[in-house]
């Protein structure tokens, strides 16, 4: 339980007067204009921290532009370790005897009222006073740039390799978010920005905005997709954003195609040491978010099935939970949600496998970041996660940014579409060949 004492005070406080600012970029409808938050942390930085964003905390900028502070504040919001003291509650409940802190959790999607204050956990004291910029070798730069599928003035699209984290965190030394600043900025004065995420062990298409403006537009596109599906708008109308994943699952679903629409929620396991996402049977008794996925069977063979999964919402671990708990066909290599299915795993025999340990060792040593893109097929004792974002269709953002009439009511469906296709990683391609042999 979080108490008021371990948190800094004062921390983030909304100014009593705010000026609306129309930057000409479409945002999801909100009850009030998004405020600009000026944060004064008395300790440990003794430096003002500024948060300016259409919603907290898409853009978190430390005055010194330290990547560590940016990642830390974003991580605190994602983990819901940030607390809010409501100005409305304060005026109603506090008398002349002194101020009593009543803190509630606040998430990135939550609206703020004028006068609200935000509290950070005391753990931010461990943030180093200084940190050197991330430097990448020529080999690393060439490797990251070699992942590019598409690049224009507004976006960069890459084929994320499995095993590479998208964002930094505990125990993560290098992430794509950090590496993009040194490898994918090119002649731009600002680094590319993430607009969606893939799990560390997942591979496939990852889109980044090359500027703050293009990233904001992309955020609106991804958010509109989720909001529409959450409101049960899953008809046959053309969707401005389409994503198709390929997954190899154990078993076969009862139907060749279908629509999964169930609420998902987070539960704490292992005595609070970790958490997992699960289907919520009674959404009235537990906080949940609606998750919608379309699926179809590509082909089945030898007790395995290749599925095409189209997420209509963007919930954490949505596809993995829908496959494991709803379809009862867990994804191969998903030890978090299908560990029981892998307890008696027997590697699939394949007589055409060439076991050349020297060649394998050489391949691993030549890849930066200690990545291994070859091992992990169903022919091995410990297969890797077989989940890959293979196709994506989204509006041409660069065309939208050229339109002087760009506004919150902009119709992205009228724009030309960009279509991307990412080839399967080597181990998934090997599993495909094995099952078709």
C-alpha positions in Angstrom: 0.0 0.0 0.0 1.3 3.4 -0.9 1.3 6.0 1.8 1.8 9.7 1.5 5.0 9.9 3.4 7.2 8.0 0.9 6.2 10.4 -1.9 7.7 13.8 -2.7 5.8 16.9 -1.8 5.3 19.2 -3.5 5.5 17.4 -6.8 3.5 17.9 -10.0 0.9 20.6 -9.7 -1.4 21.9 -12.5 -1.3 25.7 -12.7 -4.4 27.4 -11.7 -4.8 28.9 -15.1 -4.1 27.1 -18.4 -4.0 28.2 -21.9 -5.4 26.0 -24.6 -3.1 25.3 -27.5 -4.2 24.1 -30.9 -1.2 22.6 -32.6 -3.3 21.5 -35.6 -2.8 17.8 -34.7 -5.9 15.5 -34.4 -6.5 14.1 -30.9 -9.1 11.8 -29.5 -12.1 13.8 -28.1 -11.6 14.8 -24.5 -13.8 16.7 -22.0 -11.3 19.6 -21.8 -8.2 20.8 -23.6 -5.1 18.8 -22.6 -3.1 20.9 -20.0 0.6 21.6 -20.0 1.9 20.4 -16.7 4.9 22.1 -15.1 6.5 20.0 -12.4 8.8 21.2 -9.7 10.6 18.4 -7.9 12.4 19.8 -4.9 14.3 16.6 -4.5 16.3 14.8 -5.8 16.9 16.8 -9.0 16.4 20.4 -7.9 15.5 20.9 -11.5 12.1 21.7 -13.0 10.6 18.9 -15.1 8.1 19.7 -17.8 5.4 17.4 -19.1 3.6 18.7 -22.2 1.4 16.2 -24.0 -2.1 15.5 -25.3 -2.4 13.0 -22.5 0.0 12.2 -19.7 2.7 11.0 -20.4 3.2 10.7 -24.1 6.0 13.3 -23.9 7.9 13.6 -20.7 10.9 15.9 -21.0 13.4 16.5 -18.3 15.0 19.9 -18.5 18.4 18.2 -19.2 16.8 15.7 -21.6 18.1 12.7 -19.8 16.9 9.4 -21.4 16.9 7.7 -18.0 14.5 10.2 -16.4 12.2 10.0 -19.5 12.1 6.2 -19.3 11.6 6.2 -15.5 8.6 8.6 -15.4 7.0 6.8 -18.3 7.6 3.4 -16.6 6.1 4.8 -13.3 2.9 5.7 -15.2 2.7 2.3 -17.0 3.1 0.5 -13.6 0.5 2.9 -12.0 2.9 3.9 -9.3 2.0 7.6 -9.7 -0.6 9.0 -7.3 -2.9 12.0 -7.6 -4.3 14.3 -5.0 -7.5 15.7 -6.3 -8.1 19.5 -5.8 -11.8 18.8 -5.6 -11.4 16.3 -2.8 -9.1 18.6 -1.0 -11.6 21.5 -1.0 -14.4 19.3 0.2 -12.6 17.3 2.9 -9.8 19.4 4.3 -10.3 21.9 7.0 -8.2 24.4 8.9 -6.4 21.7 10.9 -3.9 21.0 8.1 -3.7 19.2 4.9 -4.3 15.5 4.8 -3.1 13.6 1.7 -5.6 11.3 0.1 -3.8 9.8 -2.9 -5.4 7.8 -5.6 -3.7 6.0 -8.5 -3.5 7.8 -11.8 -2.9 6.4 -15.3 -1.8 7.9 -18.5 -5.4 7.9 -19.8 -6.8 9.6 -16.8 -8.0 13.3 -17.1 -6.6 15.9 -14.8 -8.4 18.7 -13.0 -7.0 22.2 -12.5 -5.2 22.2 -9.1 -4.5 18.5 -9.0 -1.2 17.4 -7.7 0.8 14.3 -8.8 3.1 12.4 -6.4 6.0 10.2 -7.4 7.3 7.3 -5.3 10.5 7.9 -3.3 12.3 5.3 -5.4 13.1 8.0 -8.0 15.8 9.1 -5.7 18.0 6.3 -7.1 18.1 8.1 -10.5 21.7 9.0 -11.2 22.5 12.7 -11.3 24.1 12.3 -14.7 24.2 9.7 -17.5 26.2 9.5 -20.6 24.4 9.5 -24.0 23.9 6.2 -25.7 26.6 5.6 -28.2 26.3 2.8 -30.8 29.1 1.2 -32.9 29.1 1.3 -36.6 28.1 -2.4 -36.6 25.2 -1.8 -34.3 24.0 1.2 -36.4 24.1 -0.8 -39.6 22.3 -3.7 -37.9 19.4 -1.4 -36.7 19.2 0.3 -40.0 19.1 -3.0 -41.7 15.8 -3.7 -39.9 14.1 -0.9 -41.8 11.1 -1.8 -43.9 10.0 1.7 -44.8 11.0 5.3 -44.2 9.6 8.7 -45.3 9.5 12.2 -43.8 6.9 11.2 -41.1 7.5 7.6 -40.0 10.0 4.8 -39.8 8.9 1.1 -39.9 11.2 -1.7 -38.8 11.0 -5.5 -38.5 11.7 -5.9 -34.8 13.9 -8.9 -34.1 12.7 -11.3 -31.3 14.6 -10.9 -28.1 15.1 -7.2 -28.4 13.1 -5.1 -25.9 11.2 -2.1 -27.2 11.5 0.0 -24.0 14.0 0.1 -21.2 13.4 -1.2 -17.7 14.8 -3.2 -14.9 17.6 -5.5 -16.2 17.4 -4.1 -19.7 20.7 -2.5 -21.0 19.7 -1.7 -24.6 16.2 -1.1 -26.0 14.9 0.0 -29.4 13.6 3.2 -27.9 17.1 4.1 -26.8 18.9 2.8 -29.9 16.6 4.7 -32.3 18.0 8.0 -31.1 21.6 7.1 -32.1 20.7 4.8 -35.1 17.6 6.1 -36.7 17.6 9.9 -36.3 19.6 10.5 -39.5 19.6 14.2 -40.1 16.6 14.9 -37.9 17.2 17.0 -34.7 14.8 14.8 -32.7 14.8 11.0 -32.2 12.0 8.7 -33.5 9.2 8.1 -31.0 7.4 4.9 -30.2 3.6 4.9 -30.9 2.9 1.3 -30.0 4.7 -1.7 -28.6 5.6 -5.3 -29.2 6.6 -7.8 -26.4 10.3 -8.5 -26.1 10.0 -12.0 -27.5 7.5 -11.0 -30.2 8.8 -10.0 -33.6 7.5 -8.0 -36.6 6.3 -4.6 -37.7 7.0 -1.7 -35.3 6.1 1.9 -36.3 7.8 5.0 -35.0 7.0 8.7 -35.6 10.0 10.7 -36.8 8.8 13.9 -35.2 6.6 14.9 -32.3 3.8 15.9 -34.7 3.8 12.7 -36.7 4.0 10.6 -33.5 0.9 12.5 -32.1 -1.0 11.7 -35.3 0.0 8.1 -35.1 -1.1 7.9 -31.5 -4.5 9.2 -32.6 -4.7 6.6 -35.3 -3.9 3.7 -32.9 -6.1 5.1 -30.2 -9.1 5.5 -32.6 -8.8 1.9 -33.6 -9.0 0.7 -29.9 -11.8 3.1 -29.0 -13.9 2.0 -32.0 -13.5 -1.7 -31.2 -14.2 -1.1 -27.5 -17.5 0.5 -28.5 -18.3 -2.7 -30.4 -17.8 -1.1 -33.8 -16.5 -4.4 -35.4 -18.6 -4.4 -38.5 -17.3 -4.6 -42.1 -16.5 -0.9 -42.4 -13.0 -0.1 -43.6 -10.6 0.3 -40.7 -7.9 2.9 -41.1 -5.4 0.7 -39.1 -5.1 -3.0 -39.8 -2.6 -5.4 -38.2 -2.2 -9.1 -38.8 -0.1 -11.4 -36.7 1.0 -14.9 -37.4 1.1 -17.4 -34.5 1.8 -21.1 -34.3 -0.4 -22.6 -31.6 -0.7 -26.0 -29.9 -3.9 -27.7 -31.0 -6.6 -26.3 -33.2 -9.6 -24.0 -32.5 -13.1 -25.4 -32.9 -13.9 -23.0 -35.7 -11.9 -22.0 -38.7 -12.4 -18.3 -38.1 -14.2 -16.2 -35.5 -14.3 -13.1 -33.3 -13.1 -13.0 -29.7 -14.6 -10.3 -27.6 -13.9 -10.6 -23.8 -12.7 -8.3 -21.0 -9.1 -8.7 -19.8 -7.8 -7.7 -16.4 -4.5 -7.9 -14.4 -4.0 -10.2 -11.5 -1.0 -10.4 -9.1 0.7 -13.8 -8.7 3.7 -15.2 -6.9 3.0 -13.3 -3.7 3.1 -10.0 -5.5 6.3 -10.7 -7.3 4.7 -10.6 -10.7 1.4 -10.1 -12.6 -0.4 -11.6 -15.5 -3.3 -10.8 -17.7 -6.4 -13.0 -17.6 -10.0 -13.1 -18.9 -12.3 -11.4 -16.4 -15.5 -13.4 -15.9 -17.3 -10.7 -13.9 -16.1 -7.2 -15.0 -18.2 -5.6 -12.2 -16.0 -7.1 -9.5 -12.7 -6.5 -11.2 -11.1 -3.7 -13.2 -10.9 -4.7 -16.8 -10.6 -3.5 -20.4 -12.5 -4.9 -23.3 -10.3 -6.8 -25.9 -11.4 -7.8 -29.4 -9.5 -10.1 -31.8 -10.4 -11.6 -35.1 -8.8 -14.9 -36.0 -8.7 -17.4 -38.9 -6.9 -20.7 -39.4 -4.2 -20.6 -42.0 -3.4 -24.4 -41.9 -3.1 -27.2 -39.4 -0.6 -30.1 -39.3 0.8 -32.6 -36.8 -1.2 -31.2 -33.8 -0.2 -27.5 -34.5 -2.1 -24.7 -36.2 -1.0 -21.5 -37.9 -3.3 -18.7 -37.0 -3.8 -15.2 -38.4 -4.7 -12.9 -35.6 -6.1 -9.4 -36.1 -6.3 -7.4 -32.9 -9.0 -4.7 -33.0 -7.9 -3.4 -29.7 -4.5 -2.9 -28.3 -4.4 -4.5 -24.8 -1.4 -5.9 -23.1 -0.8 -9.6 -24.0 -4.1 -9.6 -25.7 -3.3 -12.2 -28.4 -1.4 -14.5 -26.0 -4.3 -14.6 -23.5 -7.0 -14.9 -26.2 -5.2 -17.9 -27.7 -4.5 -19.6 -24.4 -7.6 -18.9 -22.4 -10.4 -18.4 -25.0 -9.4 -20.6 -27.9 -7.6 -23.1 -25.7 -4.7 -23.2 -28.2 -1.7 -21.6 -26.5 1.0 -20.1 -28.6 4.2 -22.2 -29.0 7.0 -20.8 -26.8 4.6 -18.8 -24.5 5.9 -19.9 -21.1 4.0 -17.2 -19.2 0.5 -18.2 -20.3 1.1 -21.8 -21.5 3.7 -23.2 -19.2 1.6 -26.3 -18.5 1.3 -27.0 -22.2 5.1 -27.0 -22.4 5.8 -29.2 -19.4 5.8 -32.3 -21.4 7.1 -30.7 -24.6 8.7 -33.0 -27.1 10.7 -31.5 -29.8 9.4 -32.2 -33.3 11.7 -34.6 -35.2 13.0 -33.4 -38.6 15.5 -35.4 -40.5 16.6 -32.5 -42.7 18.0 -30.5 -39.8 21.7 -29.7 -40.3 23.4 -29.6 -37.0 26.5 -27.6 -37.5 27.5 -26.2 -34.1 30.4 -24.3 -35.4 28.3 -22.5 -38.0 25.6 -21.8 -35.4 28.2 -20.4 -33.0 29.6 -18.1 -35.7 26.2 -16.9 -36.6 25.4 -15.9 -33.0 28.7 -14.1 -32.5 28.3 -12.0 -35.6 25.0 -10.4 -34.4 25.1 -7.3 -32.2 23.3 -7.2 -28.9 23.8 -10.9 -28.3 20.8 -11.7 -30.5 20.1 -15.2 -31.8 17.7 -15.2 -34.6 18.0 -18.8 -35.7 17.4 -21.1 -32.8 14.0 -21.7 -31.2 11.9 -23.7 -33.8 9.6 -26.6 -32.8 12.5 -29.0 -33.5 14.3 -27.8 -30.4 13.8 -28.6 -26.7 12.9 -25.0 -25.8 11.0 -23.3 -28.6 10.8 -19.6 -28.6 7.6 -17.5 -28.8 6.0 -18.0 -32.2 4.2 -14.7 -32.5 5.0 -12.3 -35.3 3.4 -9.0 -36.5 3.5 -9.9 -40.2 1.3 -7.2 -42.0 0.1 -3.7 -41.3 -2.0 -1.2 -43.2 -2.2 2.4 -42.0 -2.9 5.8 -43.5 -0.1 7.8 -45.2 0.7 10.2 -42.3 3.1 12.3 -44.4 0.2 13.1 -46.7 -1.9 14.1 -43.7 0.7 16.4 -42.4 0.8 18.3 -45.7 -2.9 19.2 -45.3 -3.3 22.6 -43.8 -6.9 21.7 -42.8 -5.6 19.0 -40.4 -7.8 19.0 -37.3 -9.3 16.8 -34.6 -12.1 15.9 -37.0 -9.8 14.9 -39.8 -11.0 11.9 -41.8 -8.0 9.5 -42.1 -10.0 7.1 -44.1 -9.7 9.3 -47.1 -6.0 9.1 -47.2 -4.0 6.6 -49.3 -2.9 3.6 -47.4 0.6 2.2 -46.8 0.9 -1.6 -46.5 3.9 -3.3 -44.9 4.9 -6.9 -44.8 7.6 -8.3 -42.5 9.1 -11.8 -43.2 9.1 -14.4 -40.5 12.2 -14.7 -38.3 14.4 -17.7 -39.1 13.2 -20.0 -36.4 9.5 -19.5 -37.3 10.3 -20.0 -40.9 12.0 -23.3 -39.9 8.9 -24.4 -38.0 6.8 -23.6 -41.1 9.0 -25.7 -43.3 9.0 -28.6 -40.7 5.2 -28.7 -40.5 4.9 -28.6 -44.3 7.5 -31.3 -45.0 
